[in-house]
Amino acid sequence: MEEVRKIIHVDMDAFFAAVYIRDHPELKGKPVICGGPAQSRGVVSTCSYEARKYGIHSAMPSFKAHRLCPQGIFVKPDFAAIRKASQQIREIFYEYTDLVEPVSIDEAYLDVTDNNLKEPIATNIARAIKQKIFARTRLTASAGVSYNKFLAKIGSELNKPDGLAVIPPSRAEDILNNLPIGKFHGIGRASERKMISLGILRGKDLKERSLNELIRHFGKVGNFYYHIVRGIDQREVSTHRTRKSLGCEKTFSRDISDVEEMLEAINRIAEKISAKMQENKFKAKTLTVKIKYANFDAVSRSKTLNEAFNKSDIMHHLGRKMLLETIGPDCKIRLLGLSVSSLEWQEKEHCRQQLLEFYLDQEGYELED
């Protein structure tokens, strides 16, 4: 009989905000919002649970967050403190197992089927990890324990903050049947809206749809939906996570219509991405330009080359060309971005460097997965 895997997903609670509040204890219990300044064109990176009660969430424009919660305390994330805490947490994971898959700066999967402590009960390990994280960082984490990655991820979200949920095979079907469709990891907001329009509100509704029907409506990702609602996920915890893309965006302090200003922004973004690519020794074949208009409508255009690139002048040329082919006369935009994908690494698989999962500088640029 095949051995049942023991997977833990650990997810820090409101990580950026929690680190700031820990270092500024006078803010405990208050609606703290990390990201762009209040009433600015920046975005929320994360916020405390007190702020979430007002409907604030990550990626929301800061001016909208301020409108929802005027008494909110807007702060800039302390990236030095965040990186230090992240490293401390990562070190704790490796005390229990070498099979650690970092997903981002504040979450990871751990396979503890065979662990360093020879502890047979994964829940005990998850509880010990949570306690050790708090003892060393004074930060809380939530954990999910199950027999595959998907269900472990679902579990870590069930009892936030400072939660611990176990989903054994005997409970998986009931939990998935009753889970709101928007709570399924891997189903984004656009897919959620489409599913609701099709009458798919909970897992049990999704489970009633055939594989062919899901593929017809959602393409090849329909195969993923078909299996996860049945608790099937064969993915292993991968210790060598490979970045698939790198992007950089600029949100302007005001809507702009000057084409030269747009082109200058494209140039600076290209230089920023190029420097990161050369530093980390990889190239790309695909460049994508993202444009968000003043009315928040967004479009993107991509170009794939036969030869991989990492030089800023190539990104300048392609980015400018796609921008000029996309924007209309007298249009106003609030955000511009570039991203590279179809990456090719100059180092062997085991030597690849993992870039920072999140970066924000004084000008409001954001580097992201």
Secondary structure, DSSP 8 states (H G I E B T S, - for coil): ------EEEEEESSHHHHHHHHHSGGGTTS-EEEES-TTSS-BEEEE-HHHHTTT--TT-BHHHHHHH-TT-EEE---HHHHHHHHHHHHHHHHTT-S-EEEEETTEEEEE-SS-TT--S-HHHHHHHHHHHHHHHHS--EEEEEESSHHHHHHHHHHT-SS-EEEE-HHHHHHHHHHSBGGGSTT--HHHHHHHHHTT--BHHHHHTS-HHHHHHHHTTHHHHHHHHTTT-------SS----EEEEEEEEEEEE--HHHHHHHHHHHHHHHHHHHHHTTEEEEEEEEEEEETTS-EEEEEEEEEEEE--HHHHHHHHHHHHHHH--TT--EEEEEEEEEEEEESS-GGG-----S-EE-TT-EEEE-
